[in-house]
Amino acid sequence: MYDYRQCTAEQYPYTIQPGDTLNLIAYRLEVSVAGIMAANPGVDPYNLRVGQVLCIPSCPPNHTAKIIERGDTLYAIAQAYRVTIASILAANPGIDPNSLRVGQRMCIPSACAAGDSADRDVILAMQRDIDMLKAESGVQQAEEANYGTSSATTRAVLVTDAELRFDAAPVSFSGNYKGHYTAGRSYPYYADAAMGGQRGITVKDHFGVWHSFGYHVPIG
């Protein structure tokens, strides 16, 4: 049985529960199986025992562990830790910025590790301006009221300087949306349908802004 006292400052102990497997533990605690194995040399992943203690990797150096609480948003966390939203997303691959879960663990980079403070202040100021404009926009308010609680999401499969594509639509959309969307991530959305083959999707971006995209589906 692994001794939890051997866990380093970047790890925390976890006691094996009935029904646990390494994959289930990794999923529940949002770490990789490889990371758990590296932190527990000699542990047999096919012979875990109830009551056995594993060391779970916490966060890398220059990062702080943050447990999501009710009401937390990515923007509020970025402001509290004085880092950018982009740096938090980079430190937590696979996290859905629009669907944070209470109890979810994130690694927040230190202000020094996150990048230049001037750039950080500019981005935070931009987010404040965006939030103010959203509050003044009737369209944004209506879309958030109608669709903000929807669980429907679409994945951004292509984001370039000139093109954007989601898996919810069979076409690509022209425009530079870098910074608004990240390829491989999922975003809240809703779909519209109209007569004559006209279709549309509206997708929320990293900053909480809804963007509408229209396209035509040939009939026949």
C-alpha positions as CSV (number, residue, x, y, z in Angstrom):
1,M,0.0,0.0,0.0
2,Y,1.4,3.4,-1.0
3,D,2.3,5.7,1.9
4,Y,0.5,9.1,1.5
5,R,3.3,10.7,3.4
6,Q,5.5,10.2,0.3
7,C,3.2,12.6,-1.6
8,T,5.0,15.7,-2.7
9,A,3.8,19.3,-2.3
10,E,2.4,19.1,-5.8
11,Q,0.3,16.0,-5.0
12,Y,-2.5,15.1,-2.6
13,P,-3.6,11.7,-1.2
14,Y,-6.6,9.8,-2.5
15,T,-8.0,6.7,-0.8
16,I,-9.3,4.0,-3.1
17,Q,-13.1,3.4,-2.8
18,P,-15.2,0.3,-3.8
19,G,-15.6,0.1,-7.5
20,D,-12.7,2.4,-8.3
21,T,-10.5,1.9,-11.4
22,L,-7.6,4.0,-12.5
23,N,-9.7,5.4,-15.4
24,L,-12.6,6.3,-13.1
25,I,-10.3,8.0,-10.6
26,A,-8.6,9.9,-13.4
27,Y,-11.9,11.0,-14.8
28,R,-13.4,12.0,-11.5
29,L,-10.3,13.9,-10.3
30,E,-9.7,15.4,-13.8
31,V,-6.1,14.1,-14.2
32,S,-4.5,11.8,-16.6
33,V,-3.9,8.1,-16.0
34,A,-0.3,8.6,-17.0
35,G,0.0,11.3,-14.4
36,I,-1.3,9.1,-11.7
37,M,1.0,6.2,-12.7
38,A,4.0,8.6,-12.7
39,A,3.1,9.8,-9.2
40,N,2.7,6.2,-7.9
41,P,5.6,4.1,-9.1
42,G,5.1,0.4,-8.4
43,V,1.4,0.6,-8.2
44,D,-0.4,-2.2,-10.1
45,P,-3.3,-0.5,-12.0
46,Y,-5.1,-3.8,-12.3
47,N,-4.9,-4.6,-8.6
48,L,-6.2,-1.6,-6.8
49,R,-7.3,-2.3,-3.2
50,V,-10.0,-0.5,-1.2
51,G,-8.3,1.7,1.4
52,Q,-5.1,1.9,-0.7
53,V,-3.8,5.5,-0.9
54,L,-2.6,7.0,-4.1
55,C,-0.8,10.3,-4.7
56,I,-2.7,12.4,-7.2
57,P,-0.9,15.1,-9.2
58,S,-2.2,18.5,-8.2
59,C,-0.9,21.4,-10.3
60,P,2.5,22.0,-12.0
61,P,5.0,24.5,-10.5
62,N,3.9,28.2,-10.6
63,H,0.3,27.1,-10.6
64,T,-2.4,27.2,-7.9
65,A,-5.2,24.7,-7.4
66,K,-8.6,26.3,-7.5
67,I,-11.9,24.4,-6.7
68,I,-14.8,25.9,-8.5
69,E,-17.5,27.3,-6.3
70,R,-21.1,28.3,-7.0
71,G,-21.2,31.5,-9.0
72,D,-17.6,31.2,-10.3
73,T,-17.0,32.2,-13.9
74,L,-13.8,32.1,-15.9
75,Y,-13.7,35.9,-16.1
76,A,-14.2,36.3,-12.4
77,I,-11.4,33.8,-11.7
78,A,-9.1,35.5,-14.1
79,Q,-9.7,38.8,-12.4
80,A,-9.2,37.4,-8.9
81,Y,-5.9,35.8,-9.8
82,R,-4.8,38.7,-12.2
83,V,-4.2,36.4,-15.1
84,T,-5.8,36.0,-18.6
85,I,-8.6,33.7,-19.6
86,A,-6.4,32.4,-22.3
87,S,-3.7,31.4,-19.8
88,I,-6.2,29.5,-17.6
89,L,-7.5,27.6,-20.7
90,A,-4.0,26.7,-21.7
91,A,-3.3,25.3,-18.2
92,N,-6.5,23.3,-18.2
93,P,-6.9,21.5,-21.6
94,G,-10.3,20.0,-22.1
95,I,-12.1,22.3,-19.7
96,D,-15.3,23.8,-21.1
97,P,-15.1,27.5,-20.2
98,N,-18.9,27.9,-20.5
99,S,-19.8,24.9,-18.3
100,L,-17.8,25.1,-15.1
101,R,-18.9,22.6,-12.5
102,V,-19.1,23.2,-8.7
103,G,-16.3,21.1,-7.1
104,Q,-14.3,21.0,-10.4
105,R,-10.5,21.5,-9.9
106,M,-8.5,23.9,-12.1
107,C,-4.9,24.9,-12.1
108,I,-4.4,28.7,-12.2
109,P,-1.0,29.9,-13.5
110,S,0.7,32.5,-11.4
111,A,0.6,36.1,-12.6
112,C,4.4,35.9,-13.4
113,A,4.0,32.7,-15.4
114,A,0.9,33.8,-17.2
115,G,2.6,36.5,-19.3
116,D,3.2,40.3,-19.4
117,S,1.1,42.2,-16.9
118,A,0.4,45.0,-19.5
119,D,-1.1,42.5,-21.9
120,R,-3.1,40.9,-19.0
121,D,-4.5,44.3,-17.9
122,V,-5.5,45.1,-21.5
123,I,-7.4,41.8,-21.8
124,L,-9.1,42.3,-18.5
125,A,-10.1,45.8,-19.5
126,M,-11.5,44.4,-22.8
127,Q,-13.6,41.9,-20.9
128,R,-15.0,44.6,-18.7
129,D,-16.0,46.6,-21.7
130,I,-17.5,43.6,-23.4
131,D,-19.6,42.8,-20.3
132,M,-20.8,46.4,-20.2
133,L,-21.8,46.3,-23.9
134,K,-23.6,43.0,-23.4
135,A,-25.6,44.5,-20.6
136,E,-26.7,47.3,-22.9
137,S,-27.5,45.0,-25.9
138,G,-31.1,43.9,-26.1
139,V,-30.2,41.1,-28.5
140,Q,-27.5,39.7,-26.2
141,Q,-29.9,39.9,-23.2
142,A,-32.7,38.1,-25.1
143,E,-30.4,35.4,-26.3
144,E,-28.9,34.8,-22.9
145,A,-32.3,34.7,-21.3
146,N,-33.7,32.2,-23.8
147,Y,-30.7,30.0,-24.4
148,G,-28.2,30.7,-21.6
149,T,-29.3,27.7,-19.6
150,S,-29.4,25.3,-22.6
151,S,-27.1,22.2,-22.4
152,A,-26.7,22.0,-26.2
153,T,-23.1,22.5,-27.3
154,T,-21.2,22.5,-30.6
155,R,-17.5,21.9,-31.1
156,A,-15.3,24.4,-33.0
157,V,-13.5,22.1,-35.5
158,L,-11.7,24.8,-37.4
159,V,-10.5,28.3,-36.4
160,T,-8.2,30.2,-38.7
161,D,-7.5,33.8,-39.7
162,A,-10.2,33.6,-42.4
163,E,-12.4,30.7,-41.6
164,L,-14.6,29.2,-38.8
165,R,-16.4,25.9,-38.7
166,F,-18.6,24.1,-36.1
167,D,-19.7,20.5,-36.1
168,A,-23.3,21.7,-35.8
169,A,-23.3,23.2,-39.4
170,P,-22.3,21.6,-42.7
171,V,-20.5,24.7,-43.9
172,S,-17.6,27.0,-43.0
173,F,-18.1,30.6,-42.1
174,S,-15.8,33.4,-43.3
175,G,-14.1,35.7,-40.8
176,N,-11.3,35.8,-38.3
177,Y,-12.7,34.6,-35.0
178,K,-9.3,33.7,-33.3
179,G,-9.5,34.5,-29.6
180,H,-13.3,34.1,-29.7
181,Y,-13.2,30.4,-30.3
182,T,-10.6,27.6,-29.9
183,A,-10.5,24.6,-32.2
184,G,-11.5,21.4,-30.3
185,R,-13.5,23.2,-27.6
186,S,-17.3,23.1,-27.2
187,Y,-19.6,26.1,-26.9
188,P,-23.3,26.6,-26.0
189,Y,-25.3,27.2,-29.1
190,Y,-28.8,27.1,-30.6
191,A,-30.0,26.4,-34.1
192,D,-32.5,28.3,-36.2
193,A,-34.4,27.0,-39.3
194,A,-36.3,29.1,-41.9
195,M,-38.0,28.5,-45.2
196,G,-36.2,28.1,-48.5
197,G,-33.2,26.2,-47.2
198,Q,-32.0,29.0,-44.9
199,R,-30.4,27.9,-41.7
200,G,-28.6,29.5,-38.8
201,I,-26.7,28.8,-35.6
202,T,-25.9,31.2,-32.8
203,V,-22.8,30.3,-30.7
204,K,-21.5,31.8,-27.5
205,D,-17.8,32.6,-27.4
206,H,-15.1,32.7,-24.7
207,F,-16.2,36.2,-23.6
208,G,-19.9,35.2,-23.2
209,V,-21.0,36.9,-26.4
210,W,-23.5,35.2,-28.8
211,H,-22.5,35.3,-32.5
212,S,-25.0,34.4,-35.2
213,F,-24.0,32.6,-38.4
214,G,-26.4,32.0,-41.4
215,Y,-26.0,29.6,-44.2
216,H,-28.0,28.1,-47.1
217,V,-28.8,24.4,-47.6
218,P,-29.6,23.5,-51.2
219,I,-33.1,22.0,-51.7
220,G,-33.4,18.7,-53.5
